[in-house]
Amino acid sequence: MRLLLAFALLALATPLLPSAHAQSYPTKPIRLVVPFTPGGGVDINARLVAQKLTEYLGQQVIVESRPGAGTNIGNEFVAKSAPDGYTLLINAGSVAINMSLYKNLNYDSLRDFVAISIFSESPNVLVVHPSLPVKTAKDLVALAKAKPGTMNFSSSGSGTTQHLSGELFNLRTGVKIVHVPFRGTAPSLTAVVGGEVEMTFANIPAISSFVKAGRLRPLGTTGLKRAAQMPDVPTLKEVGIDVEVTVRYGIFAPAATPRDVVNTLATAIAKAARSPDMRQRLLDQGAEPVGNSPEAFAKIMQEEVVRWSEVVRVSGAKAD
């Protein structure tokens, strides 16, 4: 009877104990893959979260750039990596957009990744070269209608939120501003600052220094509310242009990554995003800390895939 009682107590206690995997993870450095060139919002967020995860997890989190093919090179690399929690991906909207924008992808964003947590989110900002004779987004629409097909907007690559923000702007206003993709945010902004193209959509951290120096003029944000860092810049919706794009900087792991590892990472990311010092750093850069659950992030991913597939279909956006 005593032996049976001991076994019964052990059976009750066992589910409450953490798995050996959770207790041992991580035991070596973790790679956080950025599928963009350095300098843009994804890279900035990657370095911020890597710093905190290194502190919380007790192992170094190394940021590794693998840009190219509209983020597909980095995305595919992580999708096909071992599902052990040691190779992660950070991306924004392109991981959902590429599902419909590119044909014959070698990965499926919903099937081959597990969504861990969104670290932060922010709007894009429509900025133009200061020589352009426009002061508002409505002025830009009027100018673009007067010169159809002759104006250009840059992006950090096909399939990015910058690209689709521009396509959505075209769709909602009835203008035709031509997309010019670059290999990263830095060359995209250089093209606008240098007058090579007239405009772009980019995140606040990437454009803030150019705006302060008068080298770029902001006309509107894609957020649901005005950005605290640019209180004088209206949202596009405020001025009657139905363009709303939230750039979510989320972290993914390969599908089949053990659930306890996913939960360990999600907890650490949420703690990082909500820590007082990191929260202020994100707010200073125009981003809102998030740190949501894997389940909440997975639901957002499913919704984003559906939403962007419709924008791609209706706008006729192409992977240039």
C-alpha positions in Angstrom: 0.0 0.0 0.0 2.8 2.4 0.9 4.5 1.6 -2.5 1.3 2.3 -4.4 0.8 5.6 -2.5 4.4 6.6 -3.4 3.8 5.9 -7.1 0.5 7.8 -7.0 2.2 10.9 -5.4 5.0 10.7 -8.0 2.5 10.6 -10.8 0.7 13.6 -9.5 3.9 15.6 -9.1 5.5 14.7 -12.4 3.5 17.1 -14.6 4.4 19.9 -12.3 8.1 19.4 -12.9 9.7 21.3 -15.8 11.0 19.1 -18.6 14.7 18.3 -18.8 14.8 20.2 -22.1 13.4 23.3 -20.5 15.8 23.0 -17.5 18.8 22.7 -19.8 17.9 25.2 -22.6 19.9 27.1 -23.6 23.3 25.5 -23.3 25.1 27.4 -26.1 24.8 30.6 -28.1 21.7 31.4 -30.1 21.6 32.9 -33.6 19.0 35.5 -34.3 18.8 35.9 -38.1 18.0 39.2 -39.6 16.9 38.9 -43.3 17.8 42.5 -44.0 20.9 44.5 -44.4 22.0 46.4 -41.2 20.6 49.7 -40.3 16.8 49.3 -40.7 14.1 48.7 -38.1 14.4 44.9 -38.0 18.1 45.1 -37.4 17.7 47.8 -34.7 15.1 45.7 -32.9 17.1 42.5 -33.3 20.1 44.1 -31.5 17.9 45.5 -28.7 16.2 42.2 -28.0 19.4 40.2 -28.4 21.0 42.3 -25.7 18.2 41.5 -23.2 17.9 37.8 -24.1 21.6 37.4 -23.6 21.1 38.8 -20.1 18.0 36.8 -19.3 18.9 33.4 -20.8 22.6 33.3 -19.7 23.8 32.6 -23.3 24.9 35.0 -25.9 22.3 35.8 -28.6 24.2 36.6 -31.8 22.6 38.8 -34.5 23.4 37.4 -37.9 22.4 39.2 -41.2 21.3 37.1 -44.1 19.7 39.5 -46.5 18.4 39.0 -50.0 15.5 38.0 -52.2 13.0 40.1 -50.3 14.0 38.4 -47.0 13.4 34.9 -48.5 17.1 33.9 -48.1 17.0 34.5 -44.3 13.5 33.2 -43.9 14.2 29.9 -45.7 17.5 29.4 -43.8 15.7 29.5 -40.5 12.7 27.5 -41.7 15.1 24.7 -42.7 17.3 24.9 -39.6 17.1 22.4 -36.7 14.1 23.0 -34.5 16.1 23.2 -31.3 15.7 26.9 -30.4 19.3 27.8 -31.4 18.4 29.4 -34.7 15.7 32.1 -34.6 14.3 34.6 -37.1 13.3 38.2 -36.5 11.2 39.8 -39.3 8.4 42.3 -39.9 5.5 42.0 -42.3 7.4 40.5 -45.2 7.3 37.0 -43.7 3.5 37.2 -44.1 3.5 39.3 -47.4 5.8 36.9 -49.2 3.3 34.1 -49.0 1.2 35.7 -51.8 3.8 38.0 -53.5 6.3 35.3 -54.5 5.5 32.2 -56.4 7.1 28.8 -55.6 8.6 29.7 -52.2 10.7 26.9 -50.7 9.0 27.5 -47.3 5.5 28.2 -45.9 5.3 31.0 -43.4 2.5 29.4 -41.4 3.5 25.8 -41.7 7.3 26.0 -41.3 7.6 28.5 -38.5 6.3 28.7 -35.0 5.5 32.3 -33.9 7.1 33.1 -30.6 6.4 36.7 -29.7 6.2 40.2 -31.1 8.9 42.3 -29.5 7.7 45.7 -30.6 5.6 47.4 -33.2 5.5 50.8 -35.0 4.0 52.6 -37.9 5.7 53.5 -41.2 6.1 57.2 -42.1 5.6 58.6 -45.6 8.6 60.9 -46.3 9.5 62.9 -49.4 12.6 64.7 -50.6 12.3 68.4 -49.4 12.6 69.7 -52.9 9.2 68.1 -53.8 6.6 70.9 -54.0 4.2 69.3 -51.5 3.5 70.0 -47.9 0.8 67.4 -47.2 -0.2 63.9 -48.3 -3.1 65.4 -50.2 -0.7 67.6 -52.1 1.4 64.5 -53.0 -1.7 62.8 -54.3 -2.6 65.8 -56.5 0.9 66.0 -57.8 1.0 62.3 -58.6 -2.3 62.5 -60.4 -1.0 65.3 -62.5 2.2 63.3 -63.4 1.0 59.7 -63.6 3.7 57.1 -63.7 6.6 59.6 -63.5 7.2 59.5 -59.7 8.9 56.8 -57.8 8.9 55.4 -54.3 11.8 53.4 -52.8 11.6 50.4 -50.4 14.1 48.2 -48.6 13.0 45.4 -50.9 10.1 43.7 -52.6 7.7 42.2 -50.1 8.5 44.5 -47.2 6.0 46.6 -45.4 7.6 49.6 -47.1 6.8 48.2 -50.5 3.2 47.2 -49.6 2.6 50.5 -47.8 3.4 52.2 -51.2 1.2 49.8 -53.1 -1.6 50.4 -50.6 -1.2 54.1 -51.0 -1.5 53.7 -54.8 -4.6 51.6 -54.4 -6.4 53.8 -51.9 -5.6 57.1 -53.8 -5.8 56.0 -57.4 -2.3 57.2 -58.2 0.5 55.3 -59.9 3.8 55.9 -58.1 6.4 53.4 -59.3 8.1 51.0 -56.9 11.9 51.0 -56.9 13.3 48.2 -54.6 16.7 48.4 -52.9 18.7 46.0 -50.8 17.9 47.4 -47.4 16.6 50.4 -45.6 19.9 52.4 -45.7 20.2 52.4 -49.6 16.5 53.0 -49.9 16.7 56.2 -47.7 19.9 57.2 -49.4 18.1 57.2 -52.7 15.4 59.6 -51.3 17.8 61.9 -49.5 19.9 62.1 -52.7 16.9 62.9 -54.8 17.1 59.7 -56.9 13.5 58.9 -56.0 10.8 61.2 -54.6 9.5 59.3 -51.6 9.4 56.2 -49.4 7.7 54.7 -46.4 10.1 53.9 -43.5 10.1 53.4 -39.8 10.8 56.2 -37.3 14.2 55.1 -36.0 15.5 55.0 -39.6 14.3 58.4 -40.7 14.4 60.5 -37.5 17.9 61.9 -38.0 17.1 62.9 -41.6 13.9 64.6 -40.6 15.6 66.5 -37.8 18.3 67.7 -40.3 15.6 68.8 -42.8 16.8 66.2 -45.4 13.4 64.4 -45.5 9.9 65.8 -45.0 7.3 63.6 -43.2 3.8 63.8 -44.6 1.9 61.2 -42.7 2.1 58.0 -40.7 0.5 54.6 -41.3 -0.5 54.2 -37.6 -3.9 54.3 -36.0 -2.7 57.2 -33.8 -0.1 59.9 -34.1 3.4 58.9 -33.2 4.6 60.4 -29.9 7.9 61.3 -31.5 6.2 63.1 -34.4 3.1 64.7 -32.8 2.7 67.2 -35.6 2.6 64.6 -38.3 -1.0 63.3 -38.9 -1.9 59.8 -39.6 -2.9 59.1 -43.3 -6.3 58.1 -42.1 -6.7 61.5 -40.4 -6.4 63.2 -43.8 -8.8 60.8 -45.5 -6.3 58.3 -47.0 -7.2 54.8 -45.8 -3.7 53.4 -45.4 -3.0 51.7 -42.1 0.1 49.5 -41.7 1.5 48.4 -38.4 5.1 47.1 -38.6 5.4 44.2 -36.1 8.9 43.0 -35.2 8.3 39.4 -34.4 10.5 36.5 -33.5 10.0 33.0 -35.0 11.6 29.5 -34.6 11.5 26.6 -37.0 8.3 24.5 -36.8 8.6 21.5 -34.4 10.7 23.5 -31.9 9.8 22.0 -28.5 6.9 23.9 -26.8 8.9 24.4 -23.6 11.7 26.1 -25.5 9.1 28.3 -27.3 7.6 29.3 -24.0 11.0 30.0 -22.4 11.8 32.3 -25.3 8.4 34.0 -25.3 8.6 34.7 -21.6 12.1 36.2 -22.0 11.0 38.3 -25.0 8.0 39.7 -23.1 10.2 40.4 -20.1 12.7 42.2 -22.4 10.0 44.3 -24.1 8.4 45.4 -20.8 11.5 46.1 -18.8 11.5 49.8 -17.8 14.7 50.6 -19.6 13.9 48.8 -22.8 10.3 50.1 -22.8 11.7 53.7 -22.7 14.3 53.0 -25.4 11.6 51.6 -27.7 9.2 54.5 -27.1 12.1 57.0 -27.8 12.5 55.3 -31.2 8.8 55.5 -32.1 8.0 51.9 -31.2 5.6 50.3 -28.8 6.7 47.4 -26.7 4.5 44.3 -27.1 5.8 40.9 -25.8 2.7 38.9 -26.5 2.1 35.1 -26.3 2.8 32.5 -29.0 -0.9 32.0 -29.4 -1.7 35.7 -29.9 1.2 36.1 -32.3 0.1 33.0 -34.3 -3.4 34.5 -34.7 -2.0 37.8 -35.9 0.2 36.0 -38.4 -2.8 34.2 -39.9 -4.7 37.4 -40.2 -1.7 39.2 -41.8 -1.3 36.5 -44.4 -5.0 36.9 -45.4 -4.9 40.7 -45.4 -1.7 41.1 -47.4 -2.7 38.5 -50.0 -5.8 40.6 -50.7 -3.7 43.8 -51.0 -1.3 42.0 -53.4 -4.1 40.6 -55.5 -6.1 43.9 -55.8 -3.1 46.2 -56.2 -1.3 43.9 -58.6 2.0 44.3 -56.6 4.9 42.4 -58.1 8.1 41.0 -56.7 10.4 43.3 -58.8 
